[in-house]
Amino acid sequence: MIGSDYLISSDIIRGHLDAIILRLIYEKDRYGYEISKEIFSRTNEQFQIKEATLYAVFQRLEKKELIESYFGDISLGGKRRYYRITKLGKAFLKEEMAEWHITKAIIDLFMDDIKQERADGNE
């Protein structure tokens, strides 16, 4: 079932969360809630990252020195902690993206066969 009534299993995405979050921070410095909203929006409301998971990823990425954080201006809710990607983070993201393209190509080899068989009526 496709659409906003269907949420993707977090198990499928879990191994790629670091790269997803790095990619969003690569585009521009962001704060946590903004990243959560952006993921939900870009996935057409099919994936919602849990707050605890998001902040665990931030801690892991900071510990590996792939991102760094700083406090921005005061907003209605107080100071926001922003995250920016480091030089090491950019290099890591590049590697992750290359690995993803290879992984996707391998998975597509198997999933495309199913799509083709169904199109040919060989279910």
C-alpha positions as CSV (number, residue, x, y, z in Angstrom):
1,M,0.0,0.0,0.0
2,I,1.5,3.3,-1.0
3,G,0.7,6.7,0.3
4,S,0.4,8.5,3.6
5,D,-1.5,5.6,5.2
6,Y,1.6,3.4,4.9
7,L,4.8,3.9,7.0
8,I,8.0,2.3,5.9
9,S,9.5,0.0,8.4
10,S,12.3,1.6,10.3
11,D,14.3,-1.7,10.0
12,I,14.7,-1.1,6.2
13,I,16.0,2.5,6.8
14,R,18.0,2.0,10.0
15,G,21.3,1.2,8.3
16,H,21.1,4.3,6.2
17,L,20.0,6.9,8.8
18,D,23.5,8.3,9.3
19,A,23.8,9.0,5.5
20,I,20.3,10.4,5.3
21,I,20.9,12.8,8.1
22,L,24.4,13.7,6.8
23,R,22.9,14.4,3.4
24,L,20.3,16.8,4.9
25,I,23.0,18.6,7.0
26,Y,25.2,18.7,3.9
27,E,22.6,20.9,2.2
28,K,22.5,23.4,5.0
29,D,22.9,23.6,8.8
30,R,19.8,22.3,10.4
31,Y,18.3,21.7,13.9
32,G,16.7,18.4,15.0
33,Y,13.0,19.1,14.6
34,E,13.7,20.6,11.2
35,I,15.5,17.4,10.1
36,S,12.6,15.3,11.4
37,K,10.0,17.4,9.5
38,E,12.2,17.3,6.3
39,I,12.5,13.5,6.4
40,F,8.7,13.1,6.9
41,S,8.1,15.6,4.0
42,R,10.6,14.2,1.5
43,T,9.3,10.6,2.1
44,N,5.7,11.8,1.3
45,E,4.8,11.0,4.9
46,Q,5.9,7.4,4.6
47,F,8.7,7.6,7.2
48,Q,8.8,9.3,10.5
49,I,12.0,9.2,12.5
50,K,11.5,8.9,16.2
51,E,13.0,11.7,18.3
52,A,15.1,9.3,20.4
53,T,16.5,7.7,17.2
54,L,17.3,11.1,15.7
55,Y,19.2,12.3,18.7
56,A,21.1,9.0,19.0
57,V,22.2,9.5,15.4
58,F,23.4,13.0,16.3
59,Q,25.4,11.7,19.2
60,R,27.0,9.0,17.1
61,L,27.9,11.4,14.3
62,E,29.3,13.9,16.7
63,K,31.4,11.3,18.4
64,K,32.8,10.2,15.1
65,E,33.5,13.9,14.3
66,L,31.3,13.7,11.2
67,I,29.1,16.6,12.4
68,E,29.4,19.4,15.0
69,S,26.8,21.4,16.8
70,Y,26.3,24.9,17.8
71,F,23.6,27.0,19.3
72,G,21.7,29.4,17.0
73,D,19.7,32.5,17.8
74,I,17.0,32.4,20.4
75,S,13.6,31.4,19.0
76,L,10.2,31.1,20.7
77,G,11.3,27.8,22.2
78,G,14.7,29.0,23.3
79,K,18.1,28.4,21.7
80,R,18.2,25.8,19.0
81,R,21.1,23.4,18.6
82,Y,22.1,23.4,14.9
83,Y,24.2,20.7,13.3
84,R,26.7,21.2,10.5
85,I,28.7,18.6,8.6
86,T,32.5,18.5,9.0
87,K,35.1,17.9,6.3
88,L,35.4,14.3,7.6
89,G,31.6,14.0,7.4
90,K,31.6,15.1,3.8
91,A,34.1,12.4,2.9
92,F,32.1,9.8,4.8
93,L,28.9,10.9,3.0
94,K,30.6,10.5,-0.4
95,E,31.6,7.0,0.5
96,E,28.1,6.1,1.8
97,M,26.5,7.4,-1.3
98,A,28.8,5.3,-3.5
99,E,28.0,2.3,-1.4
100,W,24.3,3.0,-1.6
101,H,24.4,3.1,-5.4
102,I,26.1,-0.3,-5.5
103,T,23.7,-1.7,-3.0
104,K,20.6,-0.4,-4.8
105,A,21.8,-1.8,-8.1
106,I,22.2,-5.2,-6.5
107,I,18.8,-5.1,-4.9
108,D,17.2,-3.8,-8.1
109,L,18.5,-6.9,-10.0
110,F,16.2,-9.0,-7.9
111,M,13.3,-6.7,-7.5
112,D,13.2,-5.7,-11.1
113,D,12.8,-9.4,-12.1
114,I,9.6,-9.6,-10.0
115,K,8.2,-6.5,-11.6
116,Q,9.0,-7.8,-15.0
117,E,7.5,-11.3,-14.3
118,R,4.3,-9.6,-13.0
119,A,4.1,-7.4,-16.1
120,D,4.4,-10.5,-18.3
121,G,1.7,-12.3,-16.3
122,N,4.0,-14.9,-14.8
123,E,3.0,-14.5,-11.2
